[in-house]
Amino acid sequence: MSVPENKTSPKNPLKGLFSYEWILKNITFFLFLSVLAVLYIANGHMSDRTIRRINSINAELKELQYVYKTLKSEVMYKSEEAQIVKAAEPLGLKVSKDMPVRIDQ
């Protein structure tokens, strides 16, 4: 008895599994897997880029919050009555001590 040609021998059962014909028959599946791999890699790169962008925007937001708080405190300080009087003195303006007079018609 001899071993038929189309069957694999018991010594090497994987010989027919990765044959040229099998690869050609499954080429569409391999292409599908390749497209999935490319999409997976692209998705990883896009998520890394998005995370870097979010981090830079958060850093910029913190810096702008510091600037806002600094400017707000300066405005609050300069809007105090004593600071306004001090700023108006060089212009020759001073606070009136008299009560306002109401004009009746």
Buried (B, 14 or more C-beta within 10 A) or exposed (E): EEEEEEEBEEEEEEEEEEEEEEEEEEEEEEEEEEEEEEEEEEEEEEEEEEEEEEEEEEEEEEEEEEEEEEEEEEEEEEEEEEEEEEEEEEEEEEEEEEEEEEEEE
